[in-house]
Amino acid sequence: MCGIAGIIKTDDVPVRQDEIKKMTDVVAHRGPDGEGFYFGKNFAFGHRRLAIIDLTDAGKQPMRYEGKNGTYVITYNGEVYNYIELKEELIKDGYVFNTHTDTEVILAAYDKWGRDCVKRFNGMWAFAIYDEKRNEIFLSRDRFGIKPLYYTKLGNYFAFGSEIKQFTVLDGWKAKLNRARAYDFLALSISDHTEETLFDGVYQLFPGFNLVYDLSTHKYALFKWYDLNDIKENKDISFDEACRMFRELLFDSVRIHLRSDVKVGSCLSGGLDSSTLVCVMNRLIDNKENQETVSATTEVKRHREIEYAQEVAKYTGVKLHVIYPTFDELSEKLQEIVWYHDMPFGSTFIFAQWKVFETARKNGLIVMLDGQGADEILAGYHHVYGPFLASLLRKLDIGRFFKEFNAISKLGYSKGLIFKLVMANLIPQMLAGKLRKLRRKESFFRSVEGASDFSFTYKNMSDYRIDMFYKTSLLPLLRYEDRDSMRFSVEGRVPYLDYRLVEFMLSLPEKYLVQNGVTKVILRNAMRGIVPDKVLDRKDKLGFETPENVWMREHGDFVLQKVKEAIELSGGLVSEKFIDYVRDFLESKIQYDRVIWRVLIFGEWIKKFDVRV
């Protein structure tokens, strides 16, 4: 895990060392173990290294490679977990390796298979390869966007990097608001769903895409190399076989995610996903007495799940570090956190994750396995009930519809709420979008040309789950994971996003996702005897949750002041009527909605990056 940077001069003037070094200095936290540079005729690469595999100087980057078909230079962030298997395949084809790094394997793979090499990689990555023969730069991002990669054009610069803040040191930089994406974040609670960011003119290379830049013509093109929509349903597989395959794939994913020359730990909330990872790790590692995990919790009972984390620790013998994030510390560090995150974030749970990775680093845990992606592949969010039940009705599976409807209601959901969730996925998308705009909280934000018009209605479970990958939940969660972990020079790994596991789970029939109102039934059945029953039989869902609603009320004056500042800074994007909405919440007239936090943090972000609105 590292930080990368690149500058291309469109006027063909050489890049000065101080220009590229400023970009790497800004992300020194991503790579405290070294820095390096490479200078071409009209471009430069920079790199900050966090040494994970092959800790010797042989792993330094940018790395130059003389292949059979050309000469290449790479700056790379990430891990290709199947590099050992790829290396063995390449050795059989006559390739010789001088290091034990996955970086050299990437270069050899590119030499042999060209741009299609990425289809053979199992991992997370964002890299740039200079191809000397073609006089072009090949940028690539992994299938699901686990690792970040941004680019922008500013004056005579075409620049790319791991974090947006790297562009703030370029000559001529001035942060300007992308009002459409700001509206999406504030009103719809979505971000990272397009190539655009909240910074006007700054783009992310979207997951599963490559970018090829011609250094002679200064033209570039984007190519989509991976698409979840290509996955076909496996109608013939039995439920028992699906559970067996899931277990095998997950164990193998965790096995290769444990490849590291530094100490590996894990994040443990006490939920199904993280508990499963801890228990699978425990089965796979030899030195079980050295296994460590970190959990964040709270004194507020309804937001606590530490008892489940403790159950897992007792069951496995793992050493458990427990931390208690507080609002006072969050408010004190707010501007610092905004800086490291680059963009506003949707909830205070980010701070719990921040503290987890801080604690990991303090305890020498340089690699941490985390459960991101499990809810997306297993349809684990409880809002799955809407599209799931609506899909049953569309299929005229009336008997099962009523069976599941009643089972869900017995889990504590009112029948009125369930009916509302179902109807939201049955009405036409255009009508759903219009009805959504009538909600009170969306009326507080000025409509903007180019804003997204999501209806959040789904014809089937496949559309719902793919949307979670690329439009709603996963991409911002991965961004938060990356920024929180890298702030403390820790590599976060997400075994549930092994593409083999993702593709397998998305190929399963819908009927295997929810049974008798219970989500994640594949995981619950597959992990019986491996994970404590007390955890497997849980029906609630929290994660590293903070008592955000309690915090907001307890610190009402702070919240109100910050919201007022945000409204003033928003350039008319947020209505002053929103203040009355916040007061209604503080006076317990309405329930808490995270839109309050989004407005607050939006204002903090504008201040920190001096954004023109």
FENPEWO-V923298 format. One record per pair of residues at least 6 apart in sequence whose C-alpha atoms are under 7 Angstrom apart, sorted by the first residue. I is the first residue (numbers start at 1). J is the second residue. D is the distance in whole Angstrom. If there is no record, write none. Layout:
{{I:J:D} {I:J:D}}
This chain:
{{1:50:6} {1:77:5} {1:78:5} {1:79:7} {1:491:6} {2:30:5} {2:31:5} {2:48:6} {2:49:5} {2:50:5} {2:77:5} {2:78:7} {3:27:6} {3:30:5} {3:31:6} {3:47:6} {3:48:5} {3:49:7} {3:77:6} {3:162:6} {4:46:6} {4:47:5} {4:48:6} {4:75:6} {4:76:6} {4:77:6} {4:161:5} {4:162:6} {5:23:6} {5:24:6} {5:45:6} {5:46:5} {5:47:6} {5:160:6} {5:161:4} {5:162:7} {6:44:6} {6:45:5} {6:46:6} {6:159:5} {6:160:5} {6:161:6} {7:20:7} {7:43:5} {7:44:5} {7:45:7} {7:157:6} {7:158:6} {7:159:4} {7:160:7} {8:42:6} {8:43:4} {8:44:7} {8:157:6} {8:158:5} {8:159:6} {9:15:7} {9:42:5} {9:43:6} {9:156:6} {9:157:5} {9:158:7} {10:156:5} {10:157:6} {10:218:6} {11:156:6} {12:42:5} {13:42:6} {14:41:6} {14:42:5} {14:43:6} {15:42:6} {15:43:6} {15:44:6} {20:44:7} {20:46:6} {21:46:7} {22:169:6} {23:166:5} {23:169:7} {24:46:6} {24:47:6} {24:48:6} {26:166:6} {28:48:6} {29:486:7} {29:487:6} {29:488:7} {29:489:6} {30:48:7} {30:50:7} {30:486:5} {30:487:7} {30:489:5} {31:48:4} {31:49:4} {31:50:4} {31:489:7} {32:48:7} {32:49:6} {32:50:6} {33:49:5} {33:50:5} {33:51:6} {34:48:6} {34:49:5} {35:47:5} {35:48:4} {35:49:6} {36:46:6} {36:47:5} {36:48:7} {36:61:6} {36:62:6} {37:45:6} {37:46:5} {37:47:6} {37:62:6} {38:44:6} {38:45:5} {38:46:7} {38:62:6} {39:45:7} {45:62:7} {45:75:7} {46:62:7} {46:75:7} {47:61:6} {47:62:6} {47:75:6} {50:489:7} {52:260:6} {52:261:6} {52:262:6} {53:101:6} {53:260:6} {53:261:5} {54:100:6} {54:101:6} {54:261:7} {58:99:6} {59:99:7} {59:101:6} {61:75:6} {62:73:6} {62:74:5} {62:75:5} {63:73:5} {63:74:5} {63:75:7} {64:72:6} {64:73:4} {64:74:7} {65:71:6} {65:72:5} {65:73:6} {65:107:7} {66:72:7} {67:108:7} {67:111:6} {68:111:7} {69:111:6} {70:111:7} {70:132:7} {70:133:6} {71:131:6} {71:132:6} {72:129:6} {72:130:5} {72:131:5} {72:132:6} {73:129:6} {73:130:5} {74:127:7} {74:128:6} {74:129:4} {74:130:6} {75:127:6} {75:128:6} {75:129:7} {76:126:6} {76:127:4} {76:128:6} {77:125:6} {77:126:5} {77:127:6} {78:124:5} {78:125:4} {78:126:6} {78:147:7} {79:123:6} {79:124:5} {79:125:6} {80:102:6} {80:121:6} {80:122:6} {80:123:4} {80:124:6} {81:122:6} {81:123:5} {81:256:6} {81:257:6} {82:121:7} {82:122:6} {82:256:7} {83:102:5} {83:105:6} {87:105:6} {109:117:6} {110:117:5} {122:498:7} {122:499:7} {123:498:7} {124:142:5} {124:146:6} {124:147:6} {125:141:6} {125:142:5} {125:147:5} {126:140:6} {126:141:5} {126:142:7} {126:147:6} {126:148:6} {126:149:6} {127:139:6} {127:140:6} {127:141:7} {128:137:6} {128:138:5} {128:139:4} {128:140:7} {129:137:6} {129:138:5} {129:139:6} {130:136:6} {130:137:5} {130:138:6} {131:137:6} {135:214:7} {135:215:6} {135:216:7} {136:212:7} {136:213:5} {136:214:5} {136:215:5} {137:212:6} {137:213:5} {137:214:7} {138:211:6} {138:212:5} {138:213:7} {139:210:6} {139:211:5} {139:212:6} {140:209:6} {140:210:4} {140:211:6} {141:149:7} {141:205:7} {141:207:6} {141:208:6} {141:209:6} {141:210:6} {142:207:6} {142:208:6} {143:207:5} {143:208:4} {143:226:6} {144:207:5} {144:208:7} {145:207:4} {145:475:7} {146:478:6} {148:162:5} {149:161:6} {149:162:5} {149:204:6} {149:205:6} {150:160:5} {150:161:5} {150:162:6} {150:163:7} {150:164:7} {150:202:7} {150:203:6} {150:204:4} {150:205:6} {151:159:6} {151:160:4} {151:161:7} {151:202:6} {151:203:5} {151:204:6} {152:158:6} {152:159:6} {152:160:7} {152:201:6} {152:202:5} {152:203:6} {153:159:6} {164:342:6} {165:342:6} {167:173:7} {175:199:6} {175:609:7} {175:610:7} {175:611:5} {175:612:6} {176:199:6} {176:200:5} {176:611:5} {176:612:5} {176:613:6} {177:198:6} {177:199:5} {177:200:5} {177:611:6} {177:612:6} {177:613:5} {178:198:5} {178:199:5} {178:200:4} {179:448:7} {180:448:6} {180:449:6} {180:450:5} {180:451:4} {181:197:7} {181:198:5} {181:451:6} {182:198:6} {183:448:7} {183:451:6} {184:190:6} {184:191:7} {184:451:6} {184:452:6} {185:191:6} {186:595:7} {186:598:6} {186:599:6} {187:442:5} {187:445:7} {190:472:6} {191:476:6} {192:475:6} {192:476:6} {193:470:6} {193:471:4} {193:472:7} {195:203:5} {195:204:5} {195:205:6} {195:206:6} {196:202:6} {196:203:5} {196:204:6} {197:203:6} {208:224:6} {208:225:6} {208:226:5} {209:222:7} {209:223:6} {209:224:4} {209:225:6} {210:222:6} {210:223:5} {210:224:6} {210:225:7} {211:220:7} {211:221:6} {211:222:5} {211:223:6} {212:220:5} {212:221:6} {212:222:7} {213:219:6} {213:220:4} {213:221:7} {214:220:6} {228:466:7} {231:503:7} {231:507:6} {232:507:6} {233:507:4} {233:508:6} {233:509:6} {234:507:5} {234:508:6} {234:509:7} {235:509:6} {239:512:7} {243:522:5} {243:525:7} {243:526:5} {244:526:6} {246:526:7} {247:526:6} {249:501:6} {250:501:7} {251:280:7} {253:495:6} {253:498:6} {254:281:7} {254:495:6} {255:284:7} {257:495:6} {258:264:7} {262:366:6} {263:364:7} {263:365:5} {263:366:6} {263:367:6} {264:365:6} {264:366:6} {264:367:5} {264:368:6} {265:291:7} {265:292:5} {265:293:5} {265:365:6} {265:367:6} {265:368:5} {265:369:6} {266:278:7} {266:292:7} {266:293:5} {266:294:7} {266:368:5} {266:369:5} {266:370:6} {267:274:7} {267:293:6} {267:294:5} {267:295:6} {267:368:7} {267:369:6} {267:370:5} {268:274:5} {268:275:6} {268:293:6} {268:294:6} {268:295:5} {268:309:6} {269:295:5} {269:296:7} {269:309:6} {269:543:5} {269:544:6} {270:305:6} {270:306:6} {270:308:5} {270:309:4} {271:535:7} {271:541:7} {271:543:6} {272:535:6} {272:536:6} {273:371:5} {273:374:6} {274:370:6} {274:371:5} {275:312:6} {276:531:6} {279:316:7} {279:530:6} {279:531:6} {282:288:6} {282:316:7} {289:318:7} {291:318:5} {291:319:6} {292:318:6} {292:319:5} {292:320:6} {293:318:7} {293:319:6} {293:320:5} {293:321:6} {294:320:6} {294:321:5} {294:322:6} {294:356:6} {294:360:7} {295:321:6} {295:322:5} {295:323:6} {295:356:6} {296:322:6} {296:323:5} {296:324:6} {296:352:6} {296:356:6} {296:544:6} {297:304:6} {297:306:6} {297:323:6} {297:324:5} {297:544:7} {298:304:6} {298:324:6} {298:546:7} {300:547:7} {303:545:6} {303:546:7} {303:547:6} {308:535:6} {312:532:7} {313:319:7} {313:320:6} {315:532:7} {325:352:6} {325:355:7} {327:551:6} {330:351:7} {335:604:7} {335:608:7} {338:344:7} {338:605:6} {339:608:7} {340:483:6} {340:487:7} {341:483:6} {343:605:7} {344:601:6} {344:602:6} {344:605:6} {346:598:6} {347:594:7} {347:597:7} {348:546:6} {348:548:6} {349:544:6} {349:545:5} {349:546:5} {350:480:7} {352:544:6} {352:546:7} {353:484:7} {353:544:7} {354:484:5} {357:484:7} {357:485:5} {357:488:7} {357:490:7} {358:488:6} {361:488:6} {361:490:7} {366:490:5} {366:491:6} {367:490:6} {367:491:5} {367:492:6} {368:491:6} {368:492:5} {368:493:6} {369:492:6} {369:493:5} {369:494:6} {370:492:7} {370:493:6} {370:494:5} {371:494:6} {371:496:7} {372:494:6} {372:496:7} {373:474:7} {373:496:6} {373:497:6} {374:496:6} {375:381:6} {376:465:6} {376:468:6} {376:469:7} {377:502:6} {377:505:6} {377:506:7} {378:513:7} {378:520:5} {379:465:7} {379:513:7} {379:519:7} {379:520:7} {380:519:6} {380:520:6} {386:421:4} {386:422:4} {386:425:6} {387:422:7} {387:425:6} {387:458:6} {387:460:6} {387:461:6} {388:461:6} {389:401:6} {389:422:6} {390:422:5} {390:425:6} {390:426:6} {391:459:7} {391:460:5} {392:398:7} {392:401:6} {393:401:7} {404:516:5} {404:517:5} {407:516:5} {407:517:5} {408:517:4} {409:415:6} {424:432:7} {424:457:6} {425:457:4} {425:458:6} {425:459:7} {429:455:6} {429:457:6} {432:455:5} {433:453:7} {433:454:6} {433:455:4} {437:443:7} {444:574:6} {444:575:5} {444:577:7} {444:578:6} {445:573:6} {445:574:5} {445:575:6} {446:573:5} {446:574:7} {458:464:6} {461:510:7} {468:474:6} {469:475:7} {481:492:7} {482:492:7} {485:491:6} {485:492:6} {512:522:7} {513:519:6} {513:520:6} {513:521:6} {514:520:7} {514:521:6} {515:521:7} {524:536:6} {549:592:6} {552:559:6} {553:586:5} {556:586:6} {562:600:6} {563:599:6} {563:600:5} {565:603:7} {566:599:6} {566:600:6} {566:602:7} {566:603:4} {567:574:5} {567:575:7} {567:576:7} {569:603:6} {570:613:7} {571:613:6} {582:596:7} {584:590:6} {585:591:6} {585:592:6}}
